[in-house]
Amino acid sequence: MDVWEPIYLPLFFNFLNRKMSFEVHILGCGSALLTSMRNQSAQVVKVQDRQFLIDCGEGTQVQLRNQKIRMHSINHIFISHLHGDHYFGLPGLLSTFHLLGRENEIHLYGPSELKGLIYSLLRASNTYLNYDLHFHPLNFEHPELLFEDKRVAVHSFPMRHSVDTCGFVIREKPKLRKINRSATDAYDIPVFELNGVKEGKDHVTADGQVIANEKLTFDPDASRSYAYCSDTSYFPQICDSIKHVDLLYHEATFGNDQEKLAKKTKHSTAKHAALIAKKAQVKQLVIGHYSARYTDLNVLLNEAKEEFPNTLLADDGLKISL
């Protein structure tokens, strides 16, 4: 070990202490009517080494290719509701996975009717997928845990729209503490004990001396979080589910000029989105799901900023790192 330690041990500590990625990649931010400027709803959320696809409007797989996103890394797909601009791209994407020879299973979360829709299309084309497709029905009455592992958890929560609809919130789990290399070197702590130190354990020396963990580590990076709310009318009840997230994506289909239409169609205005962001005390708001009637999106941005200044516009291809 004496030969390679000077070269590889710093790399090992960098690996232990590195900040893992949390990125929201917007593939489409338009609403029901396709335009030449915006694709329909779809996002990839990358949390460390996991990739989650949220909604899958028409043309999503083209956007995945254009944005150079590795499709085979997507193992979990979340469909918020069964309006076509949020799932018409799904059958084609699942078929493409099949044609590419995918074998890894996919977990699909959505309204219970989605399972029948997908399998009816597969039967009609005499298609038998190479991979297992697991369906998980959404709960439109209460928030629910959909996915969890040692690093991240994904919950759904009901929203208010013209059909049953859920939003999603993705939260990192509390992270491990960061190694203070100068301290661990000083106390000559062996490499095989470092994982335990990161987990918060004290170190006991050979003569029985207890070295407090706080002397050996730094505080961990803060856990990050993201909430996706599209489509919904103004519905403050969702704030309990999305409180304090680092980033909130909230639909802003209309401006104040179309508030009556927003109410009729159970959509939100940019002002509504900002009011939710303020009430939920989120750190940043990104608005999207724009009506095709708006060519100048600054109208929506300015209306949102009047209530919540830390607002930005979604755009196809936009990446936001948390």
Stockholm file with secondary structure:
# STOCKHOLM 1.0

chainA/1-322         MDVWEPIYLPLFFNFLNRKMSFEVHILGCGSALLTSMRNQSAQVVKVQDRQFLIDCGEGTQVQLRNQKIRMHSINHIFISHLHGDHYFGLPGLLSTFHLLGRENEIHLYGPSELKGLIYSLLRASNTYLNYDLHFHPLNFEHPELLFEDKRVAVHSFPMRHSVDTCGFVIREKPKLRKINRSATDAYDIPVFELNGVKEGKDHVTADGQVIANEKLTFDPDASRSYAYCSDTSYFPQICDSIKHVDLLYHEATFGNDQEKLAKKTKHSTAKHAALIAKKAQVKQLVIGHYSARYTDLNVLLNEAKEEFPNTLLADDGLKISL
#=GR chainA/1-322 SS CTTTHHHHHHHHHHHHHCCCCEEEEEEECBCSSCCSSCCBSEEEEEETTEEEEEEECTTHHHHHHHTTCCGGGEEEEECCCSSGGGTTTHHHHHHHHHHTTCCSCEEEEECTHHHHHHHHHHHHTTCCCSSCEEEEECCSSSCEEEEECSSEEEEEEECCSSSCCEEEEEEECCCCCEECHHHHHHTTCCGGGHHHHHTTCCEECTTSCEECGGGTEECCCCCCEEEEECSCCSCGGGHHHHTTCSEEEEECCBCGGGHHHHHHHTCCBHHHHHHHHHHHTCSCEEEECBCTTCSCTHHHHHHHHTTCSSEEECCTTCEEEC
#=GC SS_cons         CTTTHHHHHHHHHHHHHCCCCEEEEEEECBCSSCCSSCCBSEEEEEETTEEEEEEECTTHHHHHHHTTCCGGGEEEEECCCSSGGGTTTHHHHHHHHHHTTCCSCEEEEECTHHHHHHHHHHHHTTCCCSSCEEEEECCSSSCEEEEECSSEEEEEEECCSSSCCEEEEEEECCCCCEECHHHHHHTTCCGGGHHHHHTTCCEECTTSCEECGGGTEECCCCCCEEEEECSCCSCGGGHHHHTTCSEEEEECCBCGGGHHHHHHHTCCBHHHHHHHHHHHTCSCEEEECBCTTCSCTHHHHHHHHTTCSSEEECCTTCEEEC
//
